[in-house]
Amino acid sequence: MIAEIISIGDELLVGQVVNTNATWMAQQLNEIGIPVRQISAIADDEAIITRAFDEAFAHSDVILVTGGLGPTKDDITKNTLCSYFNTVLVFHQPSFENIKRLFPNRGVEFSDLNRKQAEVPVNCTPLVNKNGTAPGMWFEKDNKILVSMPGVPFEMEAMMEEYILPHLAGQDNQRVVAHKTIQTQGIGESFLSEMIREWEENLPSTIKLAYLPQPGMVRLRLTGYGESKEKILEEIDSRIGALQKLIPDLIFGYGDDTMELVVGRLLREKHLTVSTAESCTGGFLAHMITSVPGASDYFQGSVIAYSNDFKRTFLGVSDESLKQFGAVSEQVVKEMAIGARQRFNTDYAVSVSGIAGPDGGSIEKPVGTVWIAVASKTGVTAQKFMFGEHRGRNIRRAALAGLNMLRMKLTVDR
């Protein structure tokens, strides 16, 4: 069984609304073993909607449609469905009772437009919308299914969870789908692909690998297909085990793990504390750490030492180091980390100094040059990075690299 998702609404095409509905639905369908062939966003136009339905029925077994079910004239999905399935609208009493139930709680007056929302095509199975006024509609044609739902996310999600997903799961789906995601940091997509090429080429035909890059990290998603979810996951775990041996330093987590969550977990488990000293990241490293609930267990504070005067005054960086090597240097970033650790009395400190851009670079130190250091009771280590020319990406990549250096230090320290 193959699915397709069609999102209707001009607001999606002008960028006014982000299509989170399609993402959520695709995840839920994959969980019950129904892969999604295509996701499309289309305009509120009868000809465009009709053409999209024709194409979907030609290639897919299940078509999930959201949007265009409101009470105003620009919402044309219901009338288009009537034309498409050659039918007419009829009054649906259970939907009407549901609408009447909702209105007293909303403090607005009931109108004829709202009453018309209780009308549904005669040849559909109406799906009462307990969280809104627009009912869903389940159609069947040539042993295929089309379901139209409201575009409001919490209304659609409740309808999917209560009725649509259980009914689709009960269909005769021969193929089970399972996913696992591996989180990596420290190397770009193309270099990572080259490093694991032999491992990837030896994956069985029932397992597919997808690279999902973003600034500073690459997610590897393994998707397995088969008749038993238990056997699929067992095979995926076996392949992940081989990958762990191949790139142990690059893998920092799995599934929904984030770098800041993994680092926080390590600090809490070891009863250790950390502070930060930041220049080019402007506090973004501290922001990532404190985005984890309970970070106060291990995070003490941060100094944003943007100017050289603040590096001297608050972190004890020497005039000699600043004059001889410059603010973006191994010597200065090490002194920043040592100073932060002493000032906050923490077990670890991470420091960052670099040229985020777009200006400020030179031949010796181009934009994207960043030095990062980690200090602990065993000493201080530093590493130079060359991130590129985009300021926003440089800041995020530097913060991620700093957290990863701390993670690596935490895994080897006793």
Secondary structure, 3 states (H helix, E strand, C coil): CCEEEEEECHHHHCCCCCCHHHHHHHHHHHHCCCCEEEEEEECCCHHHHHHHHHHHHHHCCEEEEECCCCCCCCCCHHHHHHHHCCCCEEECHHHHHHHHHHHHHHCCCCCHHHHHCCEEECCCEEECCCCCCCCEEEEEECCEEEEEECCCHHHHHHHHHHHHHHHHHCCCCCCEEEEEEEEEECCCHHHHHHHCHHHHHCCCCCEEEEEEEECCEEEEEEEEEECCHHHHHHHHHHHHHHHHHHCCCCEEEECCCCHHHHHHHHHHHHCCCEEEEECCCCCHHHHHHHCCCCHHHCEEEEEECCCHHHHHHHHCCCHHHHHHHCCCCHHHHHHHHHHHHHHHCCCEEEEEEECCCCCCCCCCCCCCEEEEEEEECCEEEEEEEECCCCHHHHHHHHHHHHHHHHHHHHHHCC
